[in-house]
Structure formats: structure tokens, C-alpha cells
Amino acid sequence: MESQPKEGDESALSRLVYIVIGSIATGLAIAGALLPGLPTTPFLLVALWAFARSSERLLRWLEALPLFRHALVEARRFEERRTIRRGVKLTAITMAWGSVLLTGLASSFSNPVLLGIVGAAALGGTFAMWWFPTET
């Protein structure tokens, strides 16, 4: 006879999955706040979403981090209006393609795999900026 997972086990597992997702997204958001070319706000949105479903304490901690003050304003604006400010879009696109250029220059354009990965990330970011409406 196979045992069925209990309701509490499933909710505990779901909570753990959300915490892991939120923690990874927070790490990437921190890296994005410190490294040019890596976005902060999308990872912050994922972390906020995951922590809102798993841990009020982690959500409050994330919202209190001074490093994310500006990104939180943009994340909240996006949550409320589903739009991105034109300046944020231009900065994101400029940083993404600037990273492609810097990666190419740093590697003397001799590492096509690395350049392809960074270029694909820049293309994905550009598409996301084009896809979401611009705040008027």
C-alpha cells in the first residue's frame, strides 16, 4: 500500500520551493544591482512574488534592503500599472547592449560562445522592454 502525501507535507514543500526560488532571485537581484548589464527589477519581482507566497518575514526583509530602494519603486509601479518608464527601458537596453560590447572587447571577440550568451541575454532583455507597455 502506497502512502499518499499529507496536505501539510505538500504545503511545506511548496513553501520551501517558493523560498528557494525567492532566494535565488534575490541573489540575482543583488548581483544585478552591483553588476552592469544584469537587470535588478525582474529578479526582484520574482523574489517578491515567491516570498509573498512563502514567508512574510523574508518579504519584509527584502523590502527593507536599502540596495533595492529604487528597484522596489519600479517593481511596485510595474505591479500596479503593468508599465515600465521610458527611462528605465532605455537604461536597461543600453546596459544590456553595452555589456555585449564590453564582453566582446574584453575577450577580443575571440569567444563566440560567451558573446552569444551575453548577446542572447541582451536580446531577451530588449524583447522584454519592447513587449511591456511604456508608461505615458
WOGI-V357259 format. One record per residue. PHI is phi as a letter, one per 30 degrees, with the letter a starting at -180 (* if undefined). D_LAST is the distance of its C-alpha to the last C-alpha in whole Angstrom. Layout:
# WOGI-V357259
phi: [PHI | PHI]
d_last: [D_LAST | D_LAST]
This chain:
# WOGI-V357259
phi: [* | d | c | d | d | d | e | d | d | d | d | d | d | d | d | d | d | d | d | d | d | d | d | d | d | d | e | d | d | d | d | d | d | c | c | d | j | c | d | c | e | d | d | d | d | d | d | d | d | d | d | d | c | b | a | d | d | d | d | d | d | d | d | c | d | d | e | c | e | d | d | d | d | d | d | d | d | d | e | d | c | h | b | b | d | e | d | d | d | d | d | d | d | d | d | d | d | d | d | d | d | d | d | d | d | d | c | h | h | c | b | d | d | d | d | d | d | d | d | d | d | d | d | d | d | d | d | d | d | d | d | d | d | d | d | c]
d_last: [61 | 58 | 56 | 52 | 50 | 49 | 46 | 46 | 46 | 43 | 41 | 42 | 42 | 38 | 38 | 39 | 37 | 34 | 35 | 36 | 32 | 31 | 33 | 33 | 29 | 29 | 32 | 29 | 26 | 29 | 30 | 26 | 26 | 29 | 29 | 26 | 25 | 25 | 22 | 22 | 19 | 20 | 24 | 23 | 21 | 25 | 27 | 25 | 26 | 29 | 30 | 29 | 31 | 34 | 35 | 33 | 35 | 33 | 30 | 30 | 32 | 29 | 26 | 29 | 29 | 28 | 27 | 24 | 22 | 19 | 19 | 20 | 17 | 14 | 17 | 16 | 13 | 13 | 16 | 14 | 11 | 12 | 9 | 9 | 8 | 8 | 11 | 13 | 13 | 14 | 17 | 18 | 18 | 20 | 22 | 23 | 25 | 26 | 28 | 29 | 30 | 32 | 34 | 35 | 36 | 38 | 40 | 41 | 39 | 42 | 41 | 39 | 38 | 37 | 34 | 34 | 33 | 30 | 29 | 29 | 27 | 24 | 24 | 23 | 20 | 19 | 19 | 17 | 15 | 14 | 15 | 12 | 9 | 6 | 4 | 0]
